[in-house]
Amino acid sequence: MTTFFDQVKEMGLKQAAIAKVDEAAERITAGMNVGDIRSALRGDEPRRPNPRLRPHADSFWFHIRPSFYHTEVTHIYPTFRLGWLSTFMFVWETITGIILMVFYTPSPSAAYSNMWNILSNVPLGQLFRNMHRIGAEVMVLVVALHMLRTFITGSYKKPRQFTWATGMILLVLTLLLSFSGYLLPWDQLAYWALTVFLSGAEAAPAPAAVNSNILLILQGAPSLGAGGLLRWYLFHVLLMPLILGIFFFVHYYKVVLHGFSLPPGREEIGEDTAKRVPRTERTYFMPDIFTSELMWTAVTTLLLVAGALWFWDAPLEHHADPIVTPLHVVAPWYLSWSQGWLKLADKTLVVGFIPLLMVSFIVMPYFEVGKSRRYADRRLGLSVAFLFMAVMFISNWMGSPEYRVEGSPEMEVIQEILPGEGAGTMLAVPYEYLTPGTYSPGQEIPGNPYLTRALEEYQAAMGRHSCTLQGNPELDKCKSEGTGRYSNNSRNTAMLDPISTLTIEEIQPNLSTLTLRFEATGVDLDWTSWRHADSNYEEECRFVNKDC
């Protein structure tokens, strides 16, 4: 075996170094030296035999990618790059999640303080948490849109039924992977969202002994605590990614085996020519697809980082408290449809129906007899798809607090202005603008635009939940009740003749209390919240953009 020193004696140092670099490049790329890489990036014709094809046979990373594509599927339509973007988001979540794992301990006594340590002390900790959380939201959305695109273009039809089935499994795993991370901060949002989810285990249409054992497995104990947090942490960082990775490679293998389906109008009815790509219509992975994906990777990374920096913050509520239920506990947006169904139907019926719905989607391609993928021939299927989307949008709205869920009027005002959990108007006012004093709704504070704007929203909230403010049309009926509240079928609408004030008091340096006082017929309530100068509640420029 020729050593590097022998090469130096024979070729000289420069040529020996170049040969060594070429050798390393060929090992990494499974056949392409530095010159081949440079020519591919320049768009030059390859040498013969074409070294750009070898990575797809010999490389660990590229063997699941086809060496060339039909030019028709390299445009934005029909794939919209959603399959690639789903893969990218999984990689994104893996990288950001591993970084966060370094600073996290899955224990109720440490998890919440770990989160504040990440947000406050770890360099770029808040950025990485925001990127991980926004990545989870985007991944759910992208995978769902990918499956929707597959259905609308008819790409689930023969011979791709099993590819569709693995895609549906990946969608379910993506939902579970995102939701399993909900508990990890061990705050009120995490604790009660999972508590509502686990209540479904008790209502499943199965024998009580089976339900109780499933609940015990998911909780790790008779009640949600240290065992449950550890189990959901292992679900999130080990079990779910492992299962998802297995189905991901199976899905990619089937995609390469059958080829990317062409646009519906490109093929004859009943034919599938995705694997028969004429030489004149081929676009090779190296360099065209590879450089295109590099570009999309850079653009997507830019958008995610910008979103995490300036447009979106991952929420963190108060420490989990099993004896205090927050007002308006809601499911994540991608599961709020199930919460909407629970408001209308029996829990056992809903919990039993959801798995049946999932199974029906998985087996649907095996029972559909239509051969045509053309839109004009699939009016019924497309109508069902759009009807299903409409139902899901309505169900998601039904899962929100706006539909058939409302507390007493004064608590609704508190929820909007100074909530115990979640974002609120007064929580968005920068600490230095919380001038001590007692204020009325709508009061103007000279030189304090943030507090003035907050008091305006305070007045608007009082108007929405009062009989006597802002010309409430239910005034007469409200007064006739004589209890200070008027109720109809969906909402508690009003307090009668309310008097409300906001008191800000600095009790020690950098620590203040905010107290909402309510007095009305049948209402006498003080609500106090604490604010620290370093509480990190503010949402910059939310109120007075012109002064930012």
C-alpha positions as CSV (number, residue, x, y, z in Angstrom):
1,M,0.0,0.0,0.0
2,T,1.4,3.3,-1.1
3,T,1.7,5.7,1.8
4,F,1.3,9.5,1.6
5,F,5.1,9.9,2.0
6,D,5.7,7.6,-0.9
7,Q,3.3,9.7,-3.0
8,V,5.1,12.9,-2.0
9,K,8.4,11.4,-3.1
10,E,6.9,10.3,-6.4
11,M,4.6,13.2,-7.2
12,G,5.6,16.1,-5.1
13,L,3.8,17.6,-2.1
14,K,1.2,19.6,-4.1
15,Q,0.1,16.7,-6.4
16,A,0.2,14.2,-3.5
17,A,-2.1,16.5,-1.5
18,I,-4.5,16.9,-4.4
19,A,-4.6,13.1,-4.9
20,K,-5.3,12.6,-1.2
21,V,-8.1,15.1,-1.3
22,D,-9.6,13.4,-4.4
23,E,-9.4,10.1,-2.7
24,A,-11.2,11.5,0.4
25,A,-13.9,13.1,-1.8
26,E,-14.5,9.8,-3.7
27,R,-15.0,8.0,-0.4
28,I,-17.4,10.5,0.9
29,T,-19.4,10.9,-2.4
30,A,-19.1,7.2,-3.4
31,G,-17.3,8.0,-6.7
32,M,-17.0,11.7,-7.4
33,N,-13.7,13.4,-7.0
34,V,-13.1,17.2,-6.5
35,G,-13.1,17.8,-10.3
36,D,-16.4,15.9,-10.7
37,I,-18.0,18.0,-7.9
38,R,-16.8,21.2,-9.4
39,S,-18.1,20.3,-12.9
40,A,-21.5,19.2,-11.5
41,L,-21.9,22.5,-9.7
42,R,-20.9,24.4,-12.8
43,G,-23.4,22.5,-14.9
44,D,-20.8,20.9,-17.2
45,E,-21.3,17.6,-19.0
46,P,-20.0,14.7,-16.9
47,R,-17.1,12.5,-17.9
48,R,-17.7,8.9,-19.0
49,P,-18.6,6.7,-17.3
50,N,-20.8,9.2,-15.5
51,P,-19.6,9.4,-11.8
52,R,-22.7,11.3,-10.8
53,L,-24.8,8.1,-11.0
54,R,-22.6,6.1,-8.6
55,P,-23.7,7.7,-5.3
56,H,-27.3,6.4,-5.9
57,A,-25.9,2.9,-5.9
58,D,-23.1,3.0,-3.4
59,S,-23.8,6.0,-1.1
60,F,-25.5,5.6,2.3
61,W,-27.3,8.9,1.9
62,F,-28.3,9.0,-1.7
63,H,-29.3,5.4,-2.4
64,I,-32.9,6.3,-1.5
65,R,-33.0,9.0,-4.1
66,P,-33.5,8.3,-7.8
67,S,-30.5,9.2,-10.1
68,F,-32.9,11.2,-12.4
69,Y,-36.4,12.6,-12.5
70,H,-39.0,13.2,-15.1
71,T,-38.7,16.9,-15.9
72,E,-42.5,17.3,-15.4
73,V,-42.1,16.6,-11.6
74,T,-39.2,19.0,-11.1
75,H,-41.4,22.1,-11.3
76,I,-43.4,23.5,-8.4
77,Y,-46.5,21.7,-9.6
78,P,-47.5,19.0,-9.0
79,T,-45.5,18.2,-5.9
80,F,-45.1,21.8,-4.5
81,R,-41.9,20.4,-2.9
82,L,-44.0,19.2,0.1
83,G,-42.5,15.7,0.3
84,W,-39.0,17.2,0.4
85,L,-40.1,19.9,2.9
86,S,-41.6,17.2,5.2
87,T,-38.2,15.5,5.2
88,F,-36.4,18.7,5.9
89,M,-38.6,19.6,8.8
90,F,-38.0,16.1,10.4
91,V,-34.2,16.8,10.1
92,W,-34.7,20.3,11.5
93,E,-36.6,19.0,14.5
94,T,-34.0,16.3,15.1
95,I,-31.1,18.8,15.2
96,T,-32.8,21.5,17.3
97,G,-34.3,18.8,19.6
98,I,-30.9,17.2,20.3
99,I,-29.5,20.6,21.2
100,L,-32.4,21.3,23.7
101,M,-32.0,17.8,25.2
102,V,-28.5,18.8,26.5
103,F,-30.1,21.3,28.9
104,Y,-33.3,19.3,29.9
105,T,-34.0,16.8,32.6
106,P,-37.4,14.9,32.4
107,S,-38.3,15.4,36.1
108,P,-41.2,17.5,37.5
109,S,-38.7,19.0,40.0
110,A,-36.3,20.1,37.3
111,A,-38.1,20.4,33.9
112,Y,-39.8,23.8,34.5
113,S,-36.6,25.4,35.9
114,N,-34.7,23.8,32.9
115,M,-37.0,25.6,30.6
116,W,-36.4,29.0,32.2
117,N,-32.7,28.2,32.2
118,I,-32.9,27.6,28.4
119,L,-34.8,30.9,27.9
120,S,-32.6,33.0,30.2
121,N,-29.1,31.6,30.6
122,V,-28.3,29.3,27.7
123,P,-26.7,31.2,24.8
124,L,-29.3,31.3,21.9
125,G,-31.5,29.0,24.1
126,Q,-34.7,30.9,23.4
127,L,-34.0,31.0,19.7
128,F,-33.5,27.2,19.5
129,R,-36.6,26.6,21.6
130,N,-38.6,28.9,19.3
131,M,-37.1,27.2,16.2
132,H,-38.0,23.7,17.6
133,R,-41.5,24.7,18.4
134,I,-42.3,26.6,15.2
135,G,-40.7,23.7,13.3
136,A,-43.1,21.2,15.0
137,E,-46.1,23.4,13.9
138,V,-44.8,23.7,10.4
139,M,-44.0,20.0,10.1
140,V,-47.6,19.1,11.0
141,L,-48.9,21.6,8.5
142,V,-46.6,20.5,5.7
143,V,-47.2,16.7,6.2
144,A,-50.9,17.3,6.2
145,L,-50.7,19.4,3.0
146,H,-48.5,16.7,1.4
147,M,-51.2,14.1,2.0
148,L,-53.9,16.5,0.7
149,R,-51.9,17.2,-2.4
150,T,-51.4,13.4,-3.0
151,F,-55.2,12.9,-2.7
152,I,-56.2,15.8,-5.0
153,T,-53.7,14.8,-7.7
154,G,-54.8,11.1,-7.4
155,S,-51.3,10.0,-6.7
156,Y,-52.5,7.4,-4.2
157,K,-54.0,5.2,-6.9
158,K,-52.5,1.9,-8.1
159,P,-49.6,1.0,-7.9
160,R,-49.0,3.5,-5.0
161,Q,-51.6,2.3,-2.5
162,F,-49.0,1.1,0.0
163,T,-47.0,4.4,-0.4
164,W,-50.2,6.2,0.6
165,A,-50.7,3.9,3.6
166,T,-47.2,4.6,4.8
167,G,-47.8,8.3,4.3
168,M,-51.0,8.2,6.4
169,I,-49.0,6.4,9.2
170,L,-46.3,9.1,8.9
171,L,-49.0,11.8,9.3
172,V,-50.4,10.1,12.5
173,L,-46.9,9.7,13.9
174,T,-46.1,13.4,13.1
175,L,-49.2,14.4,15.1
176,L,-48.2,12.2,18.0
177,L,-44.6,13.3,17.9
178,S,-45.6,17.0,18.0
179,F,-48.1,16.4,20.8
180,S,-45.7,14.2,22.9
181,G,-43.5,17.2,23.2
182,Y,-46.3,19.3,24.7
183,L,-45.9,17.9,28.2
184,L,-42.1,18.4,28.4
185,P,-42.0,22.0,29.6
186,W,-44.2,20.9,32.6
187,D,-46.2,24.1,32.6
188,Q,-50.0,24.5,32.9
189,L,-50.5,24.4,29.2
190,A,-48.5,21.1,29.0
191,Y,-50.1,19.4,32.0
192,W,-53.7,20.2,31.2
193,A,-53.5,19.6,27.5
194,L,-52.2,16.1,28.2
195,T,-54.7,15.5,31.0
196,V,-57.5,16.2,28.6
197,F,-55.9,13.9,26.0
198,L,-55.5,11.1,28.6
199,S,-59.1,11.3,29.6
200,G,-59.9,9.8,26.3
201,A,-58.1,6.6,27.3
202,E,-60.7,6.0,30.0
203,A,-63.5,6.6,27.5
204,A,-62.3,4.3,24.7
205,P,-64.9,1.7,23.6
206,A,-63.1,-1.2,25.3
207,P,-63.5,-3.1,28.6
208,A,-62.7,-1.0,31.7
209,A,-59.8,-3.2,32.6
210,V,-58.2,-2.5,29.2
211,N,-58.8,1.2,29.4
212,S,-57.4,1.4,32.9
213,N,-54.2,-0.4,31.8
214,I,-53.8,1.8,28.8
215,L,-54.2,4.9,31.0
216,L,-51.6,3.4,33.5
217,I,-49.1,2.9,30.7
218,L,-49.5,6.5,29.4
219,Q,-49.5,8.1,32.8
220,G,-46.9,5.9,34.5
221,A,-48.8,6.1,37.7
222,P,-52.4,6.4,38.9
223,S,-52.0,10.2,38.3
224,L,-49.9,12.3,36.0
225,G,-46.5,13.0,37.5
226,A,-42.9,12.0,37.3
227,G,-43.6,8.6,35.7
228,G,-45.8,10.2,33.1
229,L,-43.3,12.9,32.2
230,L,-40.5,10.4,31.8
231,R,-42.6,8.1,29.6
232,W,-43.7,11.0,27.3
233,Y,-40.1,12.2,27.1
234,L,-39.0,8.8,26.0
235,F,-42.0,8.7,23.5
236,H,-40.9,12.0,22.1
237,V,-37.1,11.6,21.8
238,L,-36.8,7.8,21.2
239,L,-39.9,5.7,20.4
240,M,-41.8,8.1,18.0
241,P,-38.6,9.2,16.1
242,L,-37.5,5.6,15.7
243,I,-40.9,4.4,14.4
244,L,-41.2,7.5,12.2
245,G,-37.7,6.9,10.8
246,I,-38.5,3.3,9.9
247,F,-41.7,4.3,8.0
248,F,-39.9,7.3,6.4
249,F,-37.4,5.0,4.8
250,V,-40.1,2.6,3.7
251,H,-42.0,5.5,2.2
252,Y,-39.0,6.8,0.3
253,Y,-38.2,3.3,-0.9
254,K,-41.7,2.9,-2.4
255,V,-41.5,6.4,-3.9
256,V,-38.3,5.5,-5.7
257,L,-39.6,2.0,-6.7
258,H,-42.7,3.4,-8.4
259,G,-41.4,6.8,-9.4
260,F,-42.9,10.2,-8.8
261,S,-46.4,10.3,-10.3
262,L,-46.7,12.7,-13.3
263,P,-49.4,15.4,-13.4
264,P,-52.9,13.9,-13.8
265,G,-53.3,15.1,-17.4
266,R,-49.9,13.9,-18.6
267,E,-50.7,10.2,-18.8
268,E,-53.4,8.1,-20.5
269,I,-56.2,6.8,-18.2
270,G,-55.1,3.7,-16.4
271,E,-51.4,4.0,-17.4
272,D,-48.5,4.7,-15.2
273,T,-45.4,5.9,-17.0
274,A,-43.5,7.4,-14.1
275,K,-40.7,4.8,-14.4
276,R,-40.4,5.1,-18.2
277,V,-38.6,8.4,-18.6
278,P,-37.3,9.2,-22.1
279,R,-33.7,10.5,-22.2
280,T,-34.9,13.8,-23.6
281,E,-37.2,14.4,-20.6
282,R,-34.7,13.4,-17.8
283,T,-33.4,15.8,-15.2
284,Y,-30.5,14.3,-13.3
285,F,-30.3,14.5,-9.5
286,M,-26.7,15.7,-9.8
287,P,-26.4,18.6,-10.2
288,D,-29.9,20.0,-10.9
289,I,-32.1,18.5,-8.2
290,F,-29.3,18.6,-5.6
291,T,-28.6,22.3,-6.1
292,S,-32.3,23.1,-6.2
293,E,-32.8,21.4,-2.8
294,L,-29.8,23.2,-1.4
295,M,-31.4,26.5,-2.4
296,W,-34.8,25.5,-0.9
297,T,-32.9,24.4,2.3
298,A,-31.3,27.8,2.6
299,V,-34.6,29.7,1.9
300,T,-36.6,27.5,4.4
301,T,-33.9,27.9,7.1
302,L,-33.9,31.6,6.6
303,L,-37.7,31.8,7.0
304,L,-37.7,29.6,10.1
305,V,-34.9,31.5,11.8
306,A,-36.6,34.8,11.0
307,G,-39.9,33.6,12.2
308,A,-38.3,32.3,15.5
309,L,-36.5,35.6,16.0
310,W,-39.1,38.2,15.2
311,F,-42.5,36.8,14.7
312,W,-43.2,33.9,17.0
313,D,-42.3,32.9,20.6
314,A,-42.9,29.5,22.1
315,P,-45.3,29.9,25.0
316,L,-44.4,29.0,28.6
317,E,-47.1,29.2,31.2
318,H,-46.9,28.9,35.0
319,H,-45.6,25.8,36.6
320,A,-47.9,22.7,36.3
321,D,-50.5,22.7,39.1
322,P,-52.8,19.6,39.3
323,I,-55.3,21.4,41.5
324,V,-55.7,24.6,39.4
325,T,-57.5,24.2,36.1
326,P,-56.8,27.2,33.7
327,L,-59.7,28.9,32.0
328,H,-60.3,27.8,28.4
329,V,-58.0,24.7,28.2
330,V,-57.7,24.0,24.5
331,A,-56.0,21.4,22.4
332,P,-53.2,22.2,20.0
333,W,-54.6,23.7,16.8
334,Y,-54.0,20.5,14.8
335,L,-56.1,18.5,17.4
336,S,-58.8,21.1,18.2
337,W,-61.2,19.4,15.8
338,S,-61.4,16.5,18.2
339,Q,-62.3,18.9,21.1
340,G,-65.0,20.4,18.9
341,W,-66.5,16.9,18.3
342,L,-66.5,16.3,22.1
343,K,-68.7,19.3,22.6
344,L,-71.4,17.7,20.4
345,A,-71.1,13.9,20.9
346,D,-70.5,11.3,23.6
347,K,-66.8,11.0,24.5
348,T,-66.8,7.2,23.9
349,L,-68.3,7.6,20.5
350,V,-65.7,10.2,19.5
351,V,-62.7,8.2,20.8
352,G,-63.9,5.1,19.0
353,F,-64.6,7.0,15.8
354,I,-61.2,8.6,15.3
355,P,-59.2,5.3,14.9
356,L,-61.9,4.1,12.5
357,L,-61.5,7.3,10.5
358,M,-57.8,6.8,10.3
359,V,-58.1,3.2,9.2
360,S,-60.6,4.1,6.5
361,F,-58.2,6.7,5.1
362,I,-55.4,4.1,5.0
363,V,-57.4,1.4,3.2
364,M,-59.3,3.8,0.9
365,P,-57.0,3.3,-2.2
366,Y,-57.5,-0.4,-2.1
367,F,-61.3,-0.1,-2.5
368,E,-61.5,2.8,-5.0
369,V,-62.2,1.4,-8.4
370,G,-61.7,4.6,-10.5
371,K,-58.6,4.4,-12.8
372,S,-58.5,8.0,-13.9
373,R,-56.4,10.6,-12.1
374,R,-57.8,13.5,-14.2
375,Y,-59.6,16.2,-12.2
376,A,-62.7,16.2,-14.5
377,D,-63.2,12.4,-13.9
378,R,-62.9,12.7,-10.1
379,R,-65.6,15.2,-9.3
380,L,-67.1,13.0,-6.6
381,G,-63.8,12.3,-4.9
382,L,-62.7,16.0,-5.0
383,S,-66.1,17.1,-3.7
384,V,-65.8,14.7,-0.7
385,A,-62.2,16.0,-0.1
386,F,-63.4,19.7,-0.1
387,L,-66.4,18.8,2.1
388,F,-64.1,17.0,4.6
389,M,-61.8,20.1,4.7
390,A,-64.9,22.3,5.4
391,V,-66.0,20.0,8.2
392,M,-62.5,20.1,9.7
393,F,-62.3,23.9,9.6
394,I,-65.7,24.1,11.3
395,S,-64.6,21.5,13.9
396,N,-61.5,23.4,14.7
397,W,-63.5,26.5,15.3
398,M,-65.9,24.5,17.5
399,G,-62.9,23.4,19.5
400,S,-62.1,27.0,20.4
401,P,-63.4,28.8,23.5
402,E,-65.6,31.0,21.2
403,Y,-68.0,28.0,20.7
404,R,-70.2,27.1,23.6
405,V,-67.6,27.7,26.2
406,E,-67.5,30.8,28.4
407,G,-67.1,31.6,32.1
408,S,-68.6,34.3,34.1
409,P,-68.4,37.8,32.5
410,E,-65.8,39.1,35.0
411,M,-63.6,36.0,34.4
412,E,-63.8,36.5,30.7
413,V,-62.6,40.1,31.1
414,I,-59.7,38.8,33.3
415,Q,-58.9,36.2,30.7
416,E,-58.5,38.9,28.0
417,I,-56.7,41.5,30.1
418,L,-54.7,39.8,32.9
419,P,-55.0,36.0,32.6
420,G,-53.5,33.5,35.0
421,E,-52.2,31.6,31.9
422,G,-51.4,32.6,28.4
423,A,-51.0,35.9,26.7
424,G,-53.0,39.0,27.8
425,T,-53.2,42.7,27.2
426,M,-51.5,43.8,30.4
427,L,-48.8,41.2,30.1
428,A,-47.8,42.8,26.9
429,V,-47.1,46.2,28.4
430,P,-43.3,46.6,29.0
431,Y,-42.5,46.7,32.7
432,E,-41.1,50.2,32.7
433,Y,-44.5,51.5,31.5
434,L,-46.4,49.9,34.4
435,T,-46.7,53.2,36.3
436,P,-48.0,52.7,39.9
437,G,-51.6,54.0,40.4
438,T,-55.2,53.2,40.0
439,Y,-56.8,53.4,36.5
440,S,-60.2,53.2,34.9
441,P,-61.0,51.4,31.6
442,G,-60.3,53.6,28.6
443,Q,-58.3,56.2,30.6
444,E,-55.6,58.1,28.7
445,I,-52.2,58.2,30.3
446,P,-50.0,61.1,28.9
447,G,-46.6,59.9,27.8
448,N,-47.5,56.3,28.3
449,P,-48.8,54.9,25.0
450,Y,-48.5,51.3,26.0
451,L,-50.6,51.5,29.1
452,T,-53.1,53.8,27.4
453,R,-53.6,51.2,24.6
454,A,-54.0,48.5,27.2
455,L,-56.6,50.5,29.0
456,E,-58.5,51.0,25.7
457,E,-58.6,47.2,25.3
458,Y,-59.6,46.9,28.9
459,Q,-62.6,49.2,28.2
460,A,-63.5,47.2,25.1
461,A,-63.4,43.9,27.0
462,M,-65.7,45.4,29.7
463,G,-68.1,46.5,26.9
464,R,-68.2,43.0,25.5
465,H,-69.3,41.5,28.9
466,S,-71.5,44.3,30.3
467,C,-75.2,45.1,29.9
468,T,-74.7,48.8,30.3
469,L,-71.6,49.6,28.2
470,Q,-71.3,50.3,24.5
471,G,-75.1,50.0,23.8
472,N,-75.5,46.4,24.6
473,P,-78.7,45.2,22.9
474,E,-79.5,42.9,25.7
475,L,-79.7,45.7,28.3
476,D,-83.4,45.4,29.1
477,K,-83.4,41.6,29.4
478,C,-80.2,41.8,31.4
479,K,-81.7,44.2,33.9
480,S,-84.9,42.1,34.2
481,E,-82.8,39.1,35.4
482,G,-81.9,41.0,38.6
483,T,-78.8,38.9,39.2
484,G,-76.2,40.9,37.4
485,R,-75.9,38.3,34.6
486,Y,-77.9,37.5,31.5
487,S,-77.5,34.1,29.9
488,N,-78.7,32.8,26.5
489,N,-78.0,29.4,24.9
490,S,-74.3,30.0,24.2
491,R,-72.9,32.8,26.3
492,N,-73.0,34.6,29.6
493,T,-73.2,38.0,28.1
494,A,-73.1,40.6,30.7
495,M,-72.5,42.2,34.1
496,L,-75.1,44.7,35.3
497,D,-73.8,48.2,36.1
498,P,-70.2,47.2,36.6
499,I,-67.5,49.3,38.2
500,S,-63.9,48.1,37.5
501,T,-60.5,49.5,38.1
502,L,-56.9,48.5,37.6
503,T,-54.4,49.1,40.4
504,I,-50.6,48.9,39.8
505,E,-48.4,48.8,42.9
506,E,-44.7,48.4,43.1
507,I,-44.1,46.3,46.2
508,Q,-40.3,46.1,45.9
509,P,-37.7,47.1,43.2
510,N,-38.5,45.4,39.9
511,L,-41.6,43.6,41.3
512,S,-45.2,44.9,41.0
513,T,-48.7,43.7,41.5
514,L,-51.5,44.3,39.1
515,T,-55.0,44.1,40.6
516,L,-58.3,44.1,38.7
517,R,-61.3,45.1,40.9
518,F,-64.9,44.3,39.9
519,E,-68.0,45.6,41.5
520,A,-71.5,44.9,40.1
521,T,-74.8,43.4,41.0
522,G,-73.9,40.0,42.3
523,V,-70.2,40.5,41.6
524,D,-67.4,41.5,44.1
525,L,-64.0,40.3,43.0
526,D,-60.3,41.2,43.2
527,W,-57.9,39.5,40.8
528,T,-54.1,40.0,41.4
529,S,-51.2,39.1,39.2
530,W,-47.5,39.6,39.8
531,R,-45.1,41.1,37.3
532,H,-41.3,41.2,37.5
533,A,-39.0,43.3,35.4
534,D,-37.4,40.2,34.0
535,S,-40.6,38.2,33.4
536,N,-40.2,38.2,29.6
537,Y,-43.9,38.7,29.0
538,E,-43.7,41.7,26.6
539,E,-44.6,41.4,22.9
540,E,-42.6,44.2,21.4
541,C,-44.5,46.9,19.4
542,R,-47.8,45.1,19.9
543,F,-49.7,48.2,20.7
544,V,-48.0,51.4,19.4
545,N,-46.1,50.5,16.3
546,K,-45.4,54.1,15.4
547,D,-43.5,54.6,18.6
548,C,-41.2,51.5,18.3
